[in-house]
Amino acid sequence: MNPFQSSQPTLRERAWNIFQSPQPTRLERVWHLFKSPQPTYLGRLWSSIRYPFDVFKTISDAFLAVPALSFLLIPTFSSYSTSLNLLFFYLTWSTLILSHSPLKVEVIGTLVVRILFYVLPSLGFLLFDSALPSLAANIKALGDSALPLSKNNGERKTLWWKVVLVSIGNLLLGIAMQTLVELLFTEVFQIRSALKVTTAIPMPWGIAKDLLRGLLMREALTYTLHRYILHDSSSLLKDLHSKWQHSASPPYSFVANYDHPVPYLIHVFLPAYIPALFFRFHLITYYVYLAIVSVEETFAYSGYNVLPSALILGGIARRQEQHLSGDGRGNYGCFGLADLLVGTSLDDDLLDDIQEEVHEKKKVVKVRTRAAGRKQRTE
């Protein structure tokens, strides 16, 4: 046997070579130099934790983008700028829908709208009432007694944190119920989603039409459920509603969603969500609709008598205060329209608010006209 001749591999060595991974070629070794390394377990864990915040940031950037707001809220004056804004918003919205699942966009977007238009403004009002109580008392309809941390409130002084926590908890409960409805539609019943989530953008008149009928339906549902389920003498939920939300009178913004979870779902969540479900709002329309509802809740329960509009917000705020302080004897709707038609308005009527608003507008016009006349005479 030649000692310099390589011996044949044994049976064991041949079996081992079958299971042994082959050596990479030179081309494969060069490819691995430029290939990104596989993430570690901690890296994958951090990515999964960061993912909701990345979606949150993307949706908030899209919702607060200047092109988005100019398309939805601010009328533009030139066709070129309008087309450019539509193009930018369409690209942002399409990228968002195509890069994330529709359910995540809907749920996290709903959370973004609630935080931006209800939680943060309500926290700002609460901090203002706490940091500058003397100034806040001057613009509160009920003065010092309406401050959450006022010494005149007695036991209510220690309950503000409970109101805040329960209010935020109810918001999360509503978002969880919305998620459950979407999962039932798409996963259990195997039908289309409850809300319309597409890359197509609804036209402004379509948004306006859905907003009008959605808000009117919400008014009717709120009045019916609030009066006949939460304030009927034979209802089992009357005591729960009275012991929870009516105990936080005079109100402040967080009281809008402060209630026992069951009355909250009946009185707040269902009237706001059923119109979007019934008319199958586009997701953009639902965001605008939810933003309007959130702003209304923030100001209507704020307790301030200095509000941007005496008709839209001031009248709503007065009716909510009268409802909470009047043991639920009237003012069951959101805007007061249903109470006006049925005859359950307390004291101030919606027509009185309209007359007062028109009177105030006439006064403002007269003052501006006189100021303009004096300026022309001086020139």
KATA-V122721 format. One record per pair of residues at least 6 apart in sequence whose C-alpha atoms are under 6 Angstrom apart, sorted by sequence separation. I is the first residue (numbers start at 1). J is the second residue. D is the distance in whole Angstrom. If there is no record, write none. Layout:
# KATA-V122721
I:J:D
I:J:D
This chain:
# KATA-V122721
76:82:6
137:143:5
185:191:5
186:192:6
229:235:6
339:345:5
129:136:5
137:144:5
145:152:6
186:193:6
230:237:6
231:238:5
307:314:6
323:330:6
149:157:5
185:193:6
230:238:5
323:331:6
331:339:6
182:193:6
182:194:6
319:331:6
245:258:6
245:259:5
330:344:5
331:345:5
244:259:5
330:345:6
300:316:6
301:317:6
330:346:6
300:317:4
67:85:5
316:335:6
68:89:5
67:89:6
226:267:6
256:297:6
311:353:5
311:354:6
253:298:5
256:301:6
311:357:6
310:357:6
253:301:5
222:271:6
252:301:5
253:302:4
221:271:5
251:301:5
252:302:4
252:303:6
56:108:6
218:271:5
218:272:6
214:275:5
207:285:6
246:324:5
194:277:6
195:280:5
195:281:6
196:282:4
197:283:6
167:254:6
195:282:6
196:283:6
164:254:6
167:257:5
167:258:5
166:258:6
163:258:6
146:250:5
94:199:5
227:332:6
226:332:6
223:332:5
223:333:4
222:333:6
219:333:6
219:334:6
122:253:5
141:303:6
140:303:6
141:304:6
140:304:4
141:305:5
139:304:6
140:305:6
139:305:6
117:291:6
118:294:5
117:294:6
117:295:6
118:298:6
